[in-house]
Amino acid sequence: MTHDLDPVRTILTWLRAAHPALLPTSPEETETQLRALEQDLGVALPADLRHYFQVLGPYLIAHEHGLFYGMTALPLSAALQERADFSSPGSVFLSPECPAAEAADPPGTVRLVGFDAGWLPVAHDHSGAYLAVDLHPAAGGQVGQIINFGLRERTRFVLASSITEFFAHLLEHLAAGRVEVDCEAGVVEVRFTDPEITHPLDLCEQGGASALRPAEVTPFTDV
C-alpha cells in the first residue's frame, strides 16, 4: 500500500471527529516555542515535526490521545517541559545510578545515554517508557528519527526515520486490520487488534527495530 502523502491530516480527521466543537488556535505560540527549541539546539527542526505540532497541537492540549499505538501523545508544551526536566542536572536520567542503554537497533544510530537534550519526547505510556524525536542522533542515525527511551529501556530502537514515516506505517497497519481507531468519549485511541499485543515496544523487544514496519511484519503475530 502507498503511504498517505500526509498522514498527519488523516489523524486530524480522527481528532476532529472526537472534538467537533474545538476551534483551531493560533499557530503563533507553537511557532515561537519551536523556534526557541531550534535556537537552543542550534539545528533546524524537521519540517514534518513542525507540521505535526502546528496541525494537531490544539487537540493534543484538549485531551490525552493514544495516537502512538496506545501511547499518549504529548502536547508541545509538555514535551518541552519533559525535555527540560530530563536534561537538568538533577534528572534521574543523568544520575550515575541511571542504568546505561546497552545497544541501539540498528547499531550506531542512537546515543547510548539515559537522556540527551536533543531528544524531544512526543509520547509516553504513563509507566516510564517514552518515544522521542531524535534531533541529536549518533553517527549512523538520522535527524528526526523516532526512538524510545526510559529507565527500564535497555535498547534504543529506531522505530521510523521520521514522524511522518511513523504515522504512515501506522495507517498501513490500520488498512491491513492490524490496528483499530476508537474515537469515543472525546479521546482517540489507536489499539492493536490482537488482544495479546498491548504495547509497541514489546513488539520491538521481540522482533527488533523493524517490528512496526509493515513490510517486515505480516501479521504482528508472526513476530
C-alpha positions as CSV (number, residue, x, y, z in Angstrom):
1,M,0.0,0.0,0.0
2,T,1.3,3.5,-0.8
3,H,1.9,5.8,2.1
4,D,-0.5,8.5,2.8
5,L,1.1,11.7,1.5
6,D,0.2,13.5,4.7
7,P,-0.7,11.0,7.5
8,V,-1.0,13.9,10.0
9,R,-4.0,15.2,8.1
10,T,-5.6,11.8,8.4
11,I,-5.1,11.8,12.1
12,L,-6.5,15.3,12.2
13,T,-9.8,13.9,10.8
14,W,-10.0,11.5,13.8
15,L,-9.3,14.3,16.3
16,R,-11.9,16.5,14.7
17,A,-14.5,13.6,14.9
18,A,-13.7,13.4,18.6
19,H,-13.8,17.2,19.1
20,P,-16.2,18.6,16.6
21,A,-16.7,21.8,18.6
22,L,-13.0,22.5,19.1
23,L,-11.8,25.6,17.2
24,P,-8.2,25.8,15.9
25,T,-5.9,28.0,17.9
26,S,-3.4,30.5,16.5
27,P,-0.2,28.8,15.5
28,E,1.9,31.7,16.6
29,E,2.6,30.3,20.1
30,T,3.6,27.0,18.7
31,E,5.9,28.5,16.2
32,T,7.5,30.6,18.9
33,Q,8.2,27.5,21.0
34,L,9.6,25.6,18.1
35,R,11.9,28.5,17.1
36,A,13.2,28.7,20.7
37,L,13.9,24.9,20.6
38,E,15.9,25.4,17.4
39,Q,17.9,28.2,18.9
40,D,18.6,26.1,22.0
41,L,19.8,23.1,19.9
42,G,21.4,25.0,17.1
43,V,19.7,22.9,14.5
44,A,16.8,23.3,12.2
45,L,13.8,21.2,13.1
46,P,12.5,18.7,10.5
47,A,9.6,20.3,8.6
48,D,7.3,17.4,9.3
49,L,7.8,17.7,13.1
50,R,6.9,21.4,12.9
51,H,3.8,20.4,10.7
52,Y,2.8,17.8,13.3
53,F,2.6,20.2,16.2
54,Q,1.1,23.0,14.1
55,V,-1.7,20.8,12.8
56,L,-2.5,18.6,15.8
57,G,-1.4,20.9,18.7
58,P,-4.8,22.2,19.8
59,Y,-6.2,18.7,20.0
60,L,-3.2,17.3,22.0
61,I,-3.8,20.0,24.6
62,A,-7.5,19.3,24.9
63,H,-7.3,15.6,25.8
64,E,-4.8,12.8,26.1
65,H,-4.9,10.8,22.9
66,G,-3.3,7.4,22.4
67,L,-2.1,8.1,18.9
68,F,1.2,6.1,19.1
69,Y,-0.2,2.6,19.2
70,G,-1.9,3.5,22.6
71,M,1.0,5.5,23.9
72,T,-0.2,9.0,24.8
73,A,0.8,11.9,22.5
74,L,2.4,14.8,24.4
75,P,1.3,18.4,23.5
76,L,4.3,20.6,22.6
77,S,4.4,22.5,26.0
78,A,4.5,19.2,27.9
79,A,7.2,17.8,25.5
80,L,9.4,20.8,26.0
81,Q,8.9,20.6,29.8
82,E,9.8,16.9,29.9
83,R,12.9,17.7,27.8
84,A,13.9,20.4,30.2
85,D,13.3,18.3,33.3
86,F,15.1,15.2,31.9
87,S,18.2,17.1,30.8
88,S,18.5,19.2,34.0
89,P,21.5,18.4,36.4
90,G,19.2,16.8,39.0
91,S,17.5,14.5,36.5
92,V,17.4,10.8,37.3
93,F,18.3,10.1,33.6
94,L,21.6,11.9,34.1
95,S,22.4,10.3,37.5
96,P,25.3,7.9,37.8
97,E,22.8,5.4,39.1
98,C,20.8,5.5,35.9
99,P,21.2,2.2,34.0
100,A,23.0,2.8,30.7
101,A,21.4,1.7,27.5
102,E,23.1,-1.4,26.2
103,A,22.5,-1.2,22.5
104,A,21.0,0.7,19.6
105,D,19.0,-1.0,16.9
106,P,20.1,-0.5,14.2
107,P,23.6,-0.3,15.7
108,G,25.3,3.2,15.7
109,T,22.1,5.1,15.2
110,V,21.2,6.4,18.7
111,R,23.4,7.7,21.5
112,L,23.6,5.2,24.4
113,V,22.7,7.6,27.2
114,G,19.9,7.9,29.7
115,F,18.7,11.0,28.0
116,D,20.0,13.6,25.5
117,A,18.9,17.2,25.3
118,G,18.5,16.6,21.6
119,W,15.6,14.2,22.2
120,L,12.1,15.7,22.2
121,P,9.6,13.4,23.9
122,V,6.4,13.0,21.9
123,A,4.6,10.1,23.6
124,H,4.6,8.1,26.8
125,D,2.9,5.1,28.3
126,H,2.4,6.6,31.9
127,S,4.7,3.8,33.1
128,G,8.1,5.3,32.3
129,A,8.5,4.4,28.6
130,Y,8.8,7.3,26.1
131,L,9.0,7.9,22.4
132,A,11.0,10.9,21.2
133,V,12.1,12.7,18.0
134,D,15.9,12.4,17.9
135,L,17.4,15.7,16.9
136,H,20.9,14.7,18.0
137,P,21.4,11.2,16.6
138,A,24.6,9.1,16.6
139,A,26.7,9.0,13.5
140,G,24.6,6.3,11.8
141,G,21.3,7.9,12.7
142,Q,19.1,10.5,11.0
143,V,17.8,13.8,12.4
144,G,14.1,13.4,13.1
145,Q,14.2,9.6,13.7
146,I,11.7,8.2,16.2
147,I,13.3,6.5,19.1
148,N,12.4,5.1,22.6
149,F,13.9,5.8,26.0
150,G,13.1,5.1,29.6
151,L,14.7,3.9,32.8
152,R,13.8,0.3,32.0
153,E,14.5,0.5,28.3
154,R,17.9,-1.2,27.7
155,T,17.8,-1.0,23.9
156,R,17.3,2.2,21.9
157,F,15.2,1.4,18.8
158,V,14.8,3.5,15.7
159,L,11.1,2.9,15.1
160,A,10.9,5.1,12.0
161,S,13.1,7.6,10.1
162,S,10.7,10.5,10.8
163,I,7.3,11.2,12.5
164,T,5.7,11.2,9.0
165,E,7.0,7.7,8.3
166,F,5.9,6.5,11.8
167,F,2.3,7.5,11.1
168,A,2.4,6.4,7.5
169,H,3.3,2.9,8.8
170,L,0.5,3.1,11.4
171,L,-2.0,3.9,8.7
172,E,-0.8,0.9,6.7
173,H,-1.4,-1.3,9.7
174,L,-4.8,0.3,10.1
175,A,-5.7,-0.5,6.5
176,A,-4.5,-4.1,7.0
177,G,-6.6,-4.6,10.1
178,R,-3.7,-4.9,12.5
179,V,-4.7,-1.8,14.5
180,E,-8.0,0.0,15.0
181,V,-9.0,3.5,15.9
182,D,-11.5,4.3,18.7
183,C,-12.8,7.9,18.8
184,E,-15.3,7.6,21.6
185,A,-15.7,9.9,24.6
186,G,-13.7,12.7,23.0
187,V,-10.5,10.6,23.0
188,V,-8.7,9.0,20.1
189,E,-7.1,5.7,20.8
190,V,-5.1,3.5,18.4
191,R,-5.1,-0.1,19.5
192,F,-3.7,-3.4,18.2
193,T,-6.5,-5.7,17.2
194,D,-4.6,-8.7,18.5
195,P,-5.5,-8.7,22.3
196,E,-2.2,-10.4,23.0
197,I,-0.3,-7.2,21.9
198,T,-0.7,-4.3,24.2
199,H,2.5,-2.2,23.8
200,P,4.5,-1.3,20.6
201,L,7.8,-1.6,22.4
202,D,7.0,-5.2,23.4
203,L,6.9,-5.9,19.7
204,C,10.3,-4.3,19.2
205,E,11.8,-6.3,22.1
206,Q,10.6,-9.4,20.3
207,G,11.3,-8.5,16.7
208,G,13.8,-5.6,16.7
209,A,13.5,-2.1,15.5
210,S,11.8,-3.1,12.3
211,A,8.9,-4.8,14.1
212,L,6.5,-1.9,13.4
213,R,7.4,-1.6,9.7
214,P,4.6,-3.0,7.5
215,A,6.9,-4.6,5.0
216,E,8.6,-6.5,7.8
217,V,5.7,-7.9,9.8
218,T,2.6,-9.5,8.3
219,P,0.9,-10.1,10.6
220,F,2.2,-8.9,14.0
221,T,1.6,-12.4,15.4
222,D,4.4,-13.8,13.3
223,V,7.0,-11.8,15.2
